[in-house]
């Protein structure tokens, strides 16, 4: 299980979500609405709907960068 | 376009004490690659198809025999 998934507001834009995914290096965000959890949005969902395919590509590249701290073994 | 227009509704999720098999069943039933994990009503995490492979099977466990909290 991935603990503490990253939340984002349901009123945020696709571009906001792509930026948040890139910064956090995650492919899915938990979308929060007025009554709590509204659902999940994935990088794939955004790739289908985004008009900016170059930004989607940059986001995927940044997510795929090696993480800065080595995984514990 | 706002996220509320494209979000994949997934309000139910699974409980932290459920098995990895239950998580996989929910993914197949709903066609998702991830399900949300709750401790009672509190959202505590997310489990993905990748988590099942790398966190359960790669650790030598039976694919359905892990607990979601792992």
Backbone of each chain as nested JSON, in Angstrom:
{
  "chains": [
    {"id": "A", "residues": [
      {"number": 1, "name": "UNK", "atoms": {"N": [0.846, -1.195, 0.0], "CA": [0.0, 0.0, 0.0], "C": [0.878, 1.24, 0.0]}},
      {"number": 2, "name": "UNK", "atoms": {"N": [0.479, 2.21, -0.76], "CA": [1.124, 3.516, -0.713], "C": [0.379, 4.372, 0.299]}},
      {"number": 3, "name": "UNK", "atoms": {"N": [1.061, 4.709, 1.403], "CA": [0.405, 5.481, 2.46], "C": [0.302, 6.953, 2.057]}},
      {"number": 4, "name": "UNK", "atoms": {"N": [-0.695, 7.624, 2.604], "CA": [-0.861, 9.065, 2.432], "C": [-0.818, 9.501, 0.964]}},
      {"number": 5, "name": "UNK", "atoms": {"N": [-1.773, 9.038, 0.157], "CA": [-1.818, 9.471, -1.241], "C": [-1.996, 10.99, -1.335]}},
      {"number": 6, "name": "UNK", "atoms": {"N": [-1.515, 11.554, -2.429], "CA": [-1.516, 13.007, -2.603], "C": [-2.908, 13.477, -3.021]}},
      {"number": 7, "name": "UNK", "atoms": {"N": [-3.495, 14.437, -2.286], "CA": [-4.824, 14.937, -2.648], "C": [-4.747, 16.144, -3.584]}},
      {"number": 8, "name": "UNK", "atoms": {"N": [-5.829, 16.358, -4.302], "CA": [-5.964, 17.569, -5.127], "C": [-7.442, 17.928, -5.184]}},
      {"number": 9, "name": "UNK", "atoms": {"N": [-7.726, 19.214, -5.257], "CA": [-9.113, 19.677, -5.254], "C": [-9.779, 19.386, -6.604]}},
      {"number": 10, "name": "UNK", "atoms": {"N": [-11.06, 19.055, -6.549], "CA": [-11.787, 18.705, -7.774], "C": [-11.959, 19.892, -8.717]}},
      {"number": 11, "name": "UNK", "atoms": {"N": [-11.773, 21.112, -8.199], "CA": [-11.862, 22.298, -9.06], "C": [-10.54, 22.618, -9.746]}},
      {"number": 12, "name": "UNK", "atoms": {"N": [-9.477, 21.88, -9.41], "CA": [-8.173, 22.131, -10.027], "C": [-8.215, 21.751, -11.509]}},
      {"number": 13, "name": "UNK", "atoms": {"N": [-7.283, 22.308, -12.254], "CA": [-7.225, 22.041, -13.696], "C": [-6.35, 20.827, -13.994]}},
      {"number": 14, "name": "UNK", "atoms": {"N": [-6.445, 20.361, -15.214], "CA": [-5.574, 19.267, -15.662], "C": [-4.109, 19.667, -15.517]}},
      {"number": 15, "name": "UNK", "atoms": {"N": [-3.809, 20.919, -15.848], "CA": [-2.415, 21.381, -15.753], "C": [-1.936, 21.377, -14.303]}},
      {"number": 16, "name": "UNK", "atoms": {"N": [-2.819, 21.785, -13.372], "CA": [-2.462, 21.735, -11.951], "C": [-2.128, 20.299, -11.54]}},
      {"number": 17, "name": "UNK", "atoms": {"N": [-2.937, 19.366, -12.009], "CA": [-2.74, 17.964, -11.637], "C": [-1.428, 17.428, -12.213]}},
      {"number": 18, "name": "UNK", "atoms": {"N": [-1.132, 17.79, -13.453], "CA": [0.123, 17.34, -14.07], "C": [1.325, 17.873, -13.292]}},
      {"number": 19, "name": "UNK", "atoms": {"N": [1.25, 19.147, -12.892], "CA": [2.34, 19.741, -12.119], "C": [2.521, 19.027, -10.782]}},
      {"number": 20, "name": "UNK", "atoms": {"N": [1.404, 18.722, -10.132], "CA": [1.472, 18.056, -8.829], "C": [2.038, 16.645, -8.972]}},
      {"number": 21, "name": "UNK", "atoms": {"N": [1.624, 15.935, -10.022], "CA": [2.172, 14.589, -10.263], "C": [3.669, 14.643, -10.497]}},
      {"number": 22, "name": "UNK", "atoms": {"N": [4.103, 15.616, -11.299], "CA": [5.529, 15.732, -11.607], "C": [6.324, 16.037, -10.345]}},
      {"number": 23, "name": "UNK", "atoms": {"N": [5.831, 16.974, -9.539], "CA": [6.555, 17.369, -8.321], "C": [6.643, 16.219, -7.319]}},
      {"number": 24, "name": "UNK", "atoms": {"N": [5.545, 15.47, -7.19], "CA": [5.494, 14.393, -6.196], "C": [5.965, 13.054, -6.76]}},
      {"number": 25, "name": "UNK", "atoms": {"N": [6.193, 12.998, -8.08], "CA": [6.586, 11.764, -8.773], "C": [5.579, 10.635, -8.507]}},
      {"number": 26, "name": "UNK", "atoms": {"N": [4.317, 10.946, -8.742], "CA": [3.262, 9.939, -8.624], "C": [2.412, 9.969, -9.888]}},
      {"number": 27, "name": "UNK", "atoms": {"N": [1.76, 8.854, -10.167], "CA": [0.928, 8.737, -11.37], "C": [-0.556, 8.857, -11.06]}},
      {"number": 28, "name": "UNK", "atoms": {"N": [-0.894, 8.923, -9.78], "CA": [-2.314, 9.029, -9.41], "C": [-2.462, 10.019, -8.266]}},
      {"number": 29, "name": "UNK", "atoms": {"N": [-3.565, 10.764, -8.303], "CA": [-3.909, 11.695, -7.239], "C": [-5.323, 11.388, -6.755]}},
      {"number": 30, "name": "UNK", "atoms": {"N": [-5.556, 11.654, -5.461], "CA": [-6.897, 11.518, -4.908], "C": [-7.609, 12.854, -5.076]}},
      {"number": 31, "name": "UNK", "atoms": {"N": [-8.73, 12.849, -5.754], "CA": [-9.485, 14.072, -6.018], "C": [-10.49, 14.281, -4.888]}},
      {"number": 32, "name": "UNK", "atoms": {"N": [-10.396, 15.469, -4.253], "CA": [-11.252, 15.791, -3.111], "C": [-12.347, 16.754, -3.546]}},
      {"number": 33, "name": "UNK", "atoms": {"N": [-13.587, 16.39, -3.256], "CA": [-14.72, 17.253, -3.556], "C": [-15.291, 17.836, -2.278]}},
      {"number": 34, "name": "UNK", "atoms": {"N": [-16.471, 18.403, -2.367], "CA": [-17.07, 19.047, -1.218], "C": [-17.42, 18.098, -0.091]}},
      {"number": 35, "name": "UNK", "atoms": {"N": [-17.714, 16.846, -0.415], "CA": [-18.13, 15.877, 0.593], "C": [-17.036, 14.872, 0.922]}},
      {"number": 36, "name": "UNK", "atoms": {"N": [-15.811, 15.203, 0.563], "CA": [-14.714, 14.27, 0.829], "C": [-14.122, 13.75, -0.471]}},
      {"number": 37, "name": "UNK", "atoms": {"N": [-13.786, 12.467, -0.47], "CA": [-13.121, 11.887, -1.638], "C": [-14.097, 11.794, -2.806]}},
      {"number": 38, "name": "UNK", "atoms": {"N": [-13.707, 12.384, -3.937], "CA": [-14.536, 12.31, -5.134], "C": [-14.094, 11.171, -6.041]}},
      {"number": 39, "name": "UNK", "atoms": {"N": [-12.822, 10.791, -5.942], "CA": [-12.323, 9.717, -6.789], "C": [-10.834, 9.808, -6.985]}},
      {"number": 40, "name": "UNK", "atoms": {"N": [-10.384, 9.179, -8.041], "CA": [-8.954, 9.122, -8.349], "C": [-8.761, 9.575, -9.791]}},
      {"number": 41, "name": "UNK", "atoms": {"N": [-7.68, 10.303, -10.026], "CA": [-7.325, 10.657, -11.399], "C": [-5.91, 10.162, -11.665]}},
      {"number": 42, "name": "UNK", "atoms": {"N": [-5.722, 9.559, -12.82], "CA": [-4.416, 8.997, -13.167], "C": [-3.772, 9.802, -14.29]}},
      {"number": 43, "name": "UNK", "atoms": {"N": [-2.473, 9.591, -14.449], "CA": [-1.765, 10.252, -15.546], "C": [-2.385, 9.858, -16.88]}},
      {"number": 44, "name": "UNK", "atoms": {"N": [-2.84, 8.617, -16.976], "CA": [-3.489, 8.164, -18.202], "C": [-4.776, 8.929, -18.482]}},
      {"number": 45, "name": "UNK", "atoms": {"N": [-5.557, 9.179, -17.428], "CA": [-6.784, 9.969, -17.592], "C": [-6.461, 11.342, -18.156]}},
      {"number": 46, "name": "UNK", "atoms": {"N": [-5.395, 11.952, -17.602], "CA": [-5.025, 13.308, -18.019], "C": [-4.476, 13.306, -19.448]}},
      {"number": 47, "name": "UNK", "atoms": {"N": [-3.741, 12.263, -19.797], "CA": [-3.169, 12.186, -21.139], "C": [-4.267, 12.149, -22.202]}},
      {"number": 48, "name": "UNK", "atoms": {"N": [-5.37, 11.467, -21.874], "CA": [-6.479, 11.365, -22.829], "C": [-7.176, 12.709, -22.998]}},
      {"number": 49, "name": "UNK", "atoms": {"N": [-7.316, 13.47, -21.888], "CA": [-8.122, 14.69, -21.921], "C": [-7.318, 15.961, -22.157]}},
      {"number": 50, "name": "UNK", "atoms": {"N": [-6.022, 15.93, -21.917], "CA": [-5.234, 17.151, -22.017], "C": [-5.012, 17.553, -23.475]}},
      {"number": 51, "name": "UNK", "atoms": {"N": [-5.078, 18.864, -23.711], "CA": [-4.774, 19.395, -25.038], "C": [-3.283, 19.622, -25.217]}},
      {"number": 52, "name": "UNK", "atoms": {"N": [-2.535, 19.489, -24.129], "CA": [-1.103, 19.794, -24.146], "C": [-0.309, 18.499, -24.001]}},
      {"number": 53, "name": "UNK", "atoms": {"N": [-0.141, 17.797, -25.112], "CA": [0.534, 16.497, -25.046], "C": [1.995, 16.643, -24.653]}},
      {"number": 54, "name": "UNK", "atoms": {"N": [2.593, 17.792, -24.973], "CA": [3.99, 18.008, -24.593], "C": [4.126, 18.073, -23.075]}},
      {"number": 55, "name": "UNK", "atoms": {"N": [3.152, 18.718, -22.405], "CA": [3.203, 18.791, -20.949], "C": [3.008, 17.404, -20.335]}},
      {"number": 56, "name": "UNK", "atoms": {"N": [2.14, 16.608, -20.934], "CA": [1.955, 15.234, -20.442], "C": [3.275, 14.471, -20.566]}},
      {"number": 57, "name": "UNK", "atoms": {"N": [3.954, 14.656, -21.684], "CA": [5.223, 13.978, -21.883], "C": [6.276, 14.41, -20.879]}},
      {"number": 58, "name": "UNK", "atoms": {"N": [6.334, 15.706, -20.611], "CA": [7.312, 16.205, -19.622], "C": [6.992, 15.658, -18.231]}},
      {"number": 59, "name": "UNK", "atoms": {"N": [5.689, 15.583, -17.941], "CA": [5.288, 15.056, -16.629], "C": [5.724, 13.605, -16.479]}},
      {"number": 60, "name": "UNK", "atoms": {"N": [5.478, 12.806, -17.512], "CA": [5.871, 11.395, -17.444], "C": [7.383, 11.278, -17.281]}},
      {"number": 61, "name": "UNK", "atoms": {"N": [8.128, 12.12, -18.0], "CA": [9.584, 12.073, -17.882], "C": [10.03, 12.406, -16.461]}},
      {"number": 62, "name": "UNK", "atoms": {"N": [9.396, 13.409, -15.864], "CA": [9.799, 13.816, -14.512], "C": [9.407, 12.761, -13.48]}},
      {"number": 63, "name": "UNK", "atoms": {"N": [8.25, 12.14, -13.675], "CA": [7.837, 11.064, -12.768], "C": [8.827, 9.904, -12.849]}},
      {"number": 64, "name": "UNK", "atoms": {"N": [9.338, 9.679, -14.051], "CA": [10.198, 8.518, -14.282], "C": [11.649, 8.757, -13.912]}},
      {"number": 65, "name": "UNK", "atoms": {"N": [11.989, 9.981, -13.523], "CA": [13.357, 10.248, -13.063], "C": [13.643, 9.384, -11.848]}},
      {"number": 66, "name": "UNK", "atoms": {"N": [14.868, 8.87, -11.726], "CA": [15.186, 8.097, -10.519], "C": [14.929, 8.928, -9.278]}},
      {"number": 67, "name": "UNK", "atoms": {"N": [14.349, 8.275, -8.265], "CA": [14.083, 8.992, -7.03], "C": [15.385, 9.363, -6.352]}},
      {"number": 68, "name": "UNK", "atoms": {"N": [15.326, 10.425, -5.581], "CA": [16.552, 11.004, -5.038], "C": [17.12, 10.201, -3.875]}},
      {"number": 69, "name": "UNK", "atoms": {"N": [16.249, 9.511, -3.141], "CA": [16.736, 8.703, -2.034], "C": [16.597, 7.23, -2.408]}},
      {"number": 70, "name": "UNK", "atoms": {"N": [17.626, 6.427, -2.179], "CA": [17.531, 5.014, -2.538], "C": [16.479, 4.308, -1.717]}},
      {"number": 71, "name": "UNK", "atoms": {"N": [15.839, 3.325, -2.338], "CA": [14.857, 2.531, -1.627], "C": [15.559, 1.708, -0.557]}},
      {"number": 72, "name": "UNK", "atoms": {"N": [14.908, 1.543, 0.571], "CA": [15.474, 0.664, 1.597], "C": [15.377, -0.781, 1.125]}},
      {"number": 73, "name": "UNK", "atoms": {"N": [16.311, -1.604, 1.554], "CA": [16.325, -2.993, 1.092], "C": [16.044, -3.932, 2.252]}}
    ]},
    {"id": "B", "residues": [
      {"number": 1, "name": "UNK", "atoms": {"N": [-10.447, 22.69, -18.464], "CA": [-11.225, 21.557, -17.939], "C": [-10.788, 21.244, -16.508]}},
      {"number": 2, "name": "UNK", "atoms": {"N": [-11.788, 21.046, -15.652], "CA": [-11.489, 20.762, -14.251], "C": [-11.524, 19.257, -13.988]}},
      {"number": 3, "name": "UNK", "atoms": {"N": [-10.837, 18.876, -12.91], "CA": [-10.726, 17.449, -12.6], "C": [-12.078, 16.808, -12.331]}},
      {"number": 4, "name": "UNK", "atoms": {"N": [-13.023, 17.595, -11.784], "CA": [-14.324, 17.007, -11.466], "C": [-15.053, 16.533, -12.717]}},
      {"number": 5, "name": "UNK", "atoms": {"N": [-14.599, 17.006, -13.883], "CA": [-15.221, 16.586, -15.126], "C": [-14.672, 15.25, -15.625]}},
      {"number": 6, "name": "UNK", "atoms": {"N": [-13.524, 14.859, -15.121], "CA": [-12.889, 13.654, -15.666], "C": [-12.532, 12.625, -14.601]}},
      {"number": 7, "name": "UNK", "atoms": {"N": [-12.804, 12.944, -13.324], "CA": [-12.379, 12.053, -12.251], "C": [-13.051, 10.683, -12.391]}},
      {"number": 8, "name": "UNK", "atoms": {"N": [-12.299, 9.656, -12.064], "CA": [-12.859, 8.315, -12.005], "C": [-13.459, 8.116, -10.622]}},
      {"number": 9, "name": "UNK", "atoms": {"N": [-14.777, 8.054, -10.524], "CA": [-15.388, 7.917, -9.194], "C": [-15.002, 6.579, -8.567]}},
      {"number": 10, "name": "UNK", "atoms": {"N": [-14.551, 6.656, -7.361], "CA": [-14.09, 5.44, -6.68], "C": [-14.345, 5.614, -5.188]}},
      {"number": 11, "name": "UNK", "atoms": {"N": [-15.597, 5.817, -4.803], "CA": [-15.859, 6.255, -3.439], "C": [-15.774, 5.159, -2.389]}},
      {"number": 12, "name": "UNK", "atoms": {"N": [-15.857, 3.895, -2.79], "CA": [-15.983, 2.839, -1.797], "C": [-14.63, 2.374, -1.259]}},
      {"number": 13, "name": "UNK", "atoms": {"N": [-13.742, 2.003, -2.142], "CA": [-12.431, 1.561, -1.709], "C": [-12.489, 0.263, -0.926]}},
      {"number": 14, "name": "UNK", "atoms": {"N": [-11.412, -0.014, -0.23], "CA": [-11.306, -1.225, 0.574], "C": [-10.778, -0.847, 1.951]}},
      {"number": 15, "name": "UNK", "atoms": {"N": [-10.81, -1.804, 2.861], "CA": [-10.338, -1.557, 4.221], "C": [-8.893, -2.024, 4.381]}},
      {"number": 16, "name": "UNK", "atoms": {"N": [-8.205, -1.404, 5.313], "CA": [-6.78, -1.661, 5.487], "C": [-6.513, -3.099, 5.929]}},
      {"number": 17, "name": "UNK", "atoms": {"N": [-7.497, -3.76, 6.488], "CA": [-7.32, -5.146, 6.926], "C": [-7.742, -6.163, 5.871]}},
      {"number": 18, "name": "UNK", "atoms": {"N": [-8.141, -5.682, 4.695], "CA": [-8.512, -6.596, 3.613], "C": [-7.269, -7.264, 3.031]}},
      {"number": 19, "name": "UNK", "atoms": {"N": [-7.51, -8.316, 2.263], "CA": [-6.41, -9.056, 1.634], "C": [-6.06, -8.465, 0.277]}},
      {"number": 20, "name": "UNK", "atoms": {"N": [-4.862, -8.805, -0.192], "CA": [-4.452, -8.367, -1.527], "C": [-5.365, -8.975, -2.591]}},
      {"number": 21, "name": "UNK", "atoms": {"N": [-5.885, -10.168, -2.309], "CA": [-6.816, -10.783, -3.268], "C": [-8.076, -9.923, -3.421]}},
      {"number": 22, "name": "UNK", "atoms": {"N": [-8.568, -9.413, -2.295], "CA": [-9.751, -8.556, -2.361], "C": [-9.443, -7.279, -3.141]}},
      {"number": 23, "name": "UNK", "atoms": {"N": [-8.268, -6.726, -2.925], "CA": [-7.872, -5.529, -3.675], "C": [-7.86, -5.809, -5.171]}},
      {"number": 24, "name": "UNK", "atoms": {"N": [-7.283, -6.947, -5.547], "CA": [-7.195, -7.303, -6.972], "C": [-8.585, -7.533, -7.557]}},
      {"number": 25, "name": "UNK", "atoms": {"N": [-9.47, -8.149, -6.769], "CA": [-10.836, -8.379, -7.237], "C": [-11.55, -7.058, -7.502]}},
      {"number": 26, "name": "UNK", "atoms": {"N": [-11.35, -6.093, -6.618], "CA": [-11.978, -4.778, -6.802], "C": [-11.439, -4.082, -8.051]}},
      {"number": 27, "name": "UNK", "atoms": {"N": [-10.128, -4.203, -8.279], "CA": [-9.542, -3.606, -9.487], "C": [-10.167, -4.206, -10.743]}},
      {"number": 28, "name": "UNK", "atoms": {"N": [-10.316, -5.534, -10.748], "CA": [-10.879, -6.189, -11.933], "C": [-12.348, -5.817, -12.103]}},
      {"number": 29, "name": "UNK", "atoms": {"N": [-13.084, -5.822, -11.013], "CA": [-14.529, -5.558, -11.088], "C": [-14.812, -4.173, -11.646]}},
      {"number": 30, "name": "UNK", "atoms": {"N": [-13.996, -3.19, -11.207], "CA": [-14.266, -1.806, -11.597], "C": [-13.378, -1.32, -12.74]}},
      {"number": 31, "name": "UNK", "atoms": {"N": [-12.417, -2.144, -13.154], "CA": [-11.557, -1.758, -14.269], "C": [-10.551, -0.689, -13.903]}},
      {"number": 32, "name": "UNK", "atoms": {"N": [-10.159, -0.637, -12.617], "CA": [-9.18, 0.349, -12.159], "C": [-7.829, -0.325, -11.947]}},
      {"number": 33, "name": "UNK", "atoms": {"N": [-6.782, 0.498, -11.981], "CA": [-5.452, 0.011, -11.629], "C": [-5.082, 0.32, -10.203]}},
      {"number": 34, "name": "UNK", "atoms": {"N": [-6.006, 0.941, -9.472], "CA": [-5.714, 1.307, -8.084], "C": [-7.028, 1.402, -7.317]}},
      {"number": 35, "name": "UNK", "atoms": {"N": [-6.98, 1.113, -6.032], "CA": [-8.134, 1.311, -5.155], "C": [-7.679, 2.055, -3.905]}},
      {"number": 36, "name": "UNK", "atoms": {"N": [-8.583, 2.849, -3.381], "CA": [-8.294, 3.597, -2.153], "C": [-8.447, 2.69, -0.942]}},
      {"number": 37, "name": "UNK", "atoms": {"N": [-7.643, 2.96, 0.078], "CA": [-7.63, 2.135, 1.283], "C": [-8.06, 2.986, 2.482]}},
      {"number": 38, "name": "UNK", "atoms": {"N": [-9.029, 2.468, 3.226], "CA": [-9.567, 3.192, 4.373], "C": [-9.322, 2.405, 5.651]}},
      {"number": 39, "name": "UNK", "atoms": {"N": [-9.151, 3.142, 6.759], "CA": [-9.2, 2.576, 8.102], "C": [-10.499, 3.104, 8.707]}},
      {"number": 40, "name": "UNK", "atoms": {"N": [-11.512, 2.269, 8.705], "CA": [-12.881, 2.714, 9.0], "C": [-13.281, 3.762, 7.956]}},
      {"number": 41, "name": "UNK", "atoms": {"N": [-13.443, 5.009, 8.372], "CA": [-13.854, 6.059, 7.429], "C": [-12.68, 6.904, 6.954]}},
      {"number": 42, "name": "UNK", "atoms": {"N": [-11.514, 6.686, 7.557], "CA": [-10.351, 7.539, 7.278], "C": [-9.534, 7.003, 6.105]}},
      {"number": 43, "name": "UNK", "atoms": {"N": [-9.302, 7.848, 5.105], "CA": [-8.457, 7.469, 3.977], "C": [-6.997, 7.389, 4.44]}},
      {"number": 44, "name": "UNK", "atoms": {"N": [-6.384, 6.223, 4.288], "CA": [-5.013, 6.043, 4.768], "C": [-4.028, 5.694, 3.649]}},
      {"number": 45, "name": "UNK", "atoms": {"N": [-4.535, 5.359, 2.471], "CA": [-3.593, 4.998, 1.424], "C": [-4.259, 4.593, 0.135]}},
      {"number": 46, "name": "UNK", "atoms": {"N": [-3.432, 4.085, -0.753], "CA": [-3.888, 3.624, -2.055], "C": [-3.058, 2.388, -2.401]}},
      {"number": 47, "name": "UNK", "atoms": {"N": [-3.686, 1.398, -2.964], "CA": [-2.928, 0.229, -3.415], "C": [-3.112, 0.098, -4.924]}},
      {"number": 48, "name": "UNK", "atoms": {"N": [-1.997, -0.115, -5.614], "CA": [-2.019, -0.204, -7.069], "C": [-1.673, -1.626, -7.502]}},
      {"number": 49, "name": "UNK", "atoms": {"N": [-1.938, -1.902, -8.783], "CA": [-1.561, -3.209, -9.317], "C": [-0.049, -3.414, -9.19]}},
      {"number": 50, "name": "UNK", "atoms": {"N": [0.689, -2.335, -9.311], "CA": [2.143, -2.432, -9.137], "C": [2.508, -2.79, -7.687]}},
      {"number": 51, "name": "UNK", "atoms": {"N": [1.775, -2.223, -6.73], "CA": [2.024, -2.555, -5.328], "C": [1.854, -4.053, -5.092]}},
      {"number": 52, "name": "UNK", "atoms": {"N": [0.827, -4.642, -5.735], "CA": [0.588, -6.072, -5.538], "C": [1.758, -6.894, -6.078]}},
      {"number": 53, "name": "UNK", "atoms": {"N": [2.325, -6.434, -7.182], "CA": [3.447, -7.172, -7.781], "C": [4.733, -6.971, -6.989]}},
      {"number": 54, "name": "UNK", "atoms": {"N": [5.051, -5.727, -6.681], "CA": [6.352, -5.451, -6.062], "C": [6.317, -5.581, -4.544]}},
      {"number": 55, "name": "UNK", "atoms": {"N": [5.168, -5.331, -3.932], "CA": [5.106, -5.368, -2.478], "C": [4.686, -6.707, -1.928]}},
      {"number": 56, "name": "UNK", "atoms": {"N": [4.103, -7.542, -2.759], "CA": [3.587, -8.822, -2.274], "C": [4.289, -9.983, -2.978]}},
      {"number": 57, "name": "UNK", "atoms": {"N": [4.116, -10.065, -4.288], "CA": [4.68, -11.207, -5.014], "C": [6.201, -11.207, -4.97]}},
      {"number": 58, "name": "UNK", "atoms": {"N": [6.816, -10.03, -5.145], "CA": [8.275, -9.962, -5.176], "C": [8.878, -10.277, -3.814]}},
      {"number": 59, "name": "UNK", "atoms": {"N": [8.062, -10.149, -2.754], "CA": [8.546, -10.48, -1.414], "C": [8.378, -11.966, -1.117]}},
      {"number": 60, "name": "UNK", "atoms": {"N": [7.894, -12.717, -2.109], "CA": [7.822, -14.153, -1.954], "C": [6.503, -14.664, -1.41]}},
      {"number": 61, "name": "UNK", "atoms": {"N": [5.517, -13.757, -1.289], "CA": [4.224, -14.166, -0.762], "C": [3.314, -14.639, -1.892]}},
      {"number": 62, "name": "UNK", "atoms": {"N": [2.317, -15.408, -1.53], "CA": [1.268, -15.739, -2.467], "C": [0.584, -14.443, -2.905]}},
      {"number": 63, "name": "UNK", "atoms": {"N": [0.248, -14.365, -4.199], "CA": [-0.246, -13.098, -4.748], "C": [-1.491, -12.583, -4.026]}},
      {"number": 64, "name": "UNK", "atoms": {"N": [-2.325, -13.487, -3.544], "CA": [-3.555, -13.048, -2.894], "C": [-3.494, -13.069, -1.386]}},
      {"number": 65, "name": "UNK", "atoms": {"N": [-2.357, -13.475, -0.845], "CA": [-2.285, -13.749, 0.576], "C": [-1.689, -12.658, 1.44]}},
      {"number": 66, "name": "UNK", "atoms": {"N": [-1.433, -11.508, 0.87], "CA": [-0.892, -10.405, 1.663], "C": [-2.034, -9.571, 2.233]}},
      {"number": 67, "name": "UNK", "atoms": {"N": [-1.708, -8.811, 3.256], "CA": [-2.663, -7.836, 3.762], "C": [-2.416, -6.511, 3.05]}},
      {"number": 68, "name": "UNK", "atoms": {"N": [-3.485, -5.789, 2.812], "CA": [-3.363, -4.509, 2.112], "C": [-2.413, -3.57, 2.842]}},
      {"number": 69, "name": "UNK", "atoms": {"N": [-2.393, -3.627, 4.192], "CA": [-1.555, -2.698, 4.96], "C": [-0.071, -2.895, 4.669]}},
      {"number": 70, "name": "UNK", "atoms": {"N": [0.292, -4.061, 4.137], "CA": [1.691, -4.3, 3.797], "C": [2.065, -3.487, 2.573]}}
    ]}
  ]
}
